[in-house]
Amino acid sequence: MAKRGGFGGGMGMPGNMNNMLKQAQRMQRQLEEQQKELEEKEFTGTAGGGAVSITVTGKYLVKKVTIDPDACDPEDVETLEELVMLAFNDAAGKIGEANESAMGKFGGLGGFGGF
């Protein structure tokens, strides 16, 4: 009859460690897949009630900038610059939220990735 638990026959702990290692490797693959999905996704940030919008990838690469012609006042370039900055920051915030949400599925095991 086989022993259960403990260190019986020297096999209890190594088998358990192998299972833990396999689980950690599976989680690592899942984290990498989530990260790749996030990097390929696009996020759009807006400012000025939609006068400026910027679409950014999960890698923070700008894909598209849209500016309403009414937002282009040649005598007030600073406002337009600020709207562009705010739209980008809005998109970047959405990327951060999506990243936190995706990583939250793994129980906050951010340090687990080095396994």
C-alpha positions in Angstrom: 0.0 0.0 0.0 1.4 3.4 -1.0 2.0 6.0 1.6 0.2 9.3 1.3 1.6 12.8 2.1 4.7 13.4 4.2 8.1 12.3 3.0 7.2 8.6 2.5 9.7 7.0 0.2 11.3 10.3 -0.6 8.6 11.0 -3.2 6.0 13.2 -1.5 7.8 16.5 -1.8 9.5 16.1 -5.2 6.1 15.2 -6.8 4.5 18.1 -5.2 7.3 20.4 -6.3 6.9 19.1 -9.9 3.2 20.0 -9.8 3.9 23.4 -8.5 6.5 24.0 -11.2 4.1 22.9 -13.9 1.5 25.2 -12.5 3.9 28.1 -12.4 5.0 27.4 -16.0 1.3 27.3 -17.2 0.6 30.6 -15.4 3.7 32.1 -17.0 2.4 31.1 -20.5 -1.0 32.5 -19.7 0.6 35.8 -18.5 2.6 36.0 -21.7 -0.5 35.4 -23.8 -2.4 38.1 -21.9 0.4 40.5 -22.4 0.6 39.8 -26.1 -3.2 40.3 -26.5 -2.9 43.6 -24.6 -0.1 44.8 -26.8 -2.1 44.2 -29.9 -5.2 45.8 -28.7 -6.0 49.5 -29.5 -7.2 52.1 -27.0 -8.6 55.5 -27.8 -8.3 58.5 -25.6 -10.2 61.8 -26.0 -10.1 65.3 -24.8 -12.0 68.5 -25.2 -15.3 66.7 -25.5 -14.0 64.7 -28.4 -12.3 67.6 -30.2 -9.1 65.5 -30.1 -8.8 61.8 -30.1 -5.7 59.5 -30.2 -5.7 55.8 -30.8 -2.8 54.0 -29.2 -1.7 50.3 -29.2 -1.0 48.4 -25.9 2.6 49.1 -26.7 1.9 52.8 -26.5 2.4 53.3 -30.2 0.2 56.1 -31.7 -1.9 54.7 -34.5 -4.2 57.6 -35.2 -4.7 61.2 -34.2 -8.0 63.0 -35.0 -8.4 66.7 -34.5 -11.7 68.6 -35.0 -11.0 71.6 -37.3 -12.8 73.8 -34.7 -10.0 72.9 -32.2 -7.4 74.5 -34.5 -7.1 78.1 -33.5 -3.8 79.4 -34.9 -3.6 82.0 -32.2 -4.1 79.4 -29.4 -1.7 76.6 -30.3 -1.1 75.8 -26.6 -4.7 74.7 -26.1 -4.5 72.3 -29.0 -1.2 71.0 -27.6 -2.7 70.4 -24.2 -5.7 68.6 -25.8 -3.4 66.3 -27.6 -1.4 65.6 -24.4 -4.7 64.9 -22.5 -6.0 62.6 -25.1 -2.8 60.6 -25.1 -2.8 60.4 -21.3 -6.4 59.2 -21.4 -5.5 56.4 -23.8 -2.5 55.5 -21.7 -4.6 55.3 -18.6 -7.0 52.9 -20.4 -4.0 50.7 -21.2 -2.9 50.7 -17.6 -6.4 49.8 -16.4 -6.6 46.9 -19.0 -3.2 45.7 -17.8 -4.2 45.8 -14.2 -7.4 44.0 -15.0 -5.6 41.3 -17.0 -3.0 40.8 -14.3 -5.6 40.7 -11.6 -6.8 37.4 -13.0 -3.6 35.9 -11.7 -4.1 36.9 -8.1 -1.5 39.7 -8.2 1.4 37.4 -8.8 3.4 39.9 -10.6 6.6 38.6 -9.1 5.7 35.1 -10.3 6.9 35.9 -13.8 10.5 35.3 -13.0 9.8 31.6 -12.2 
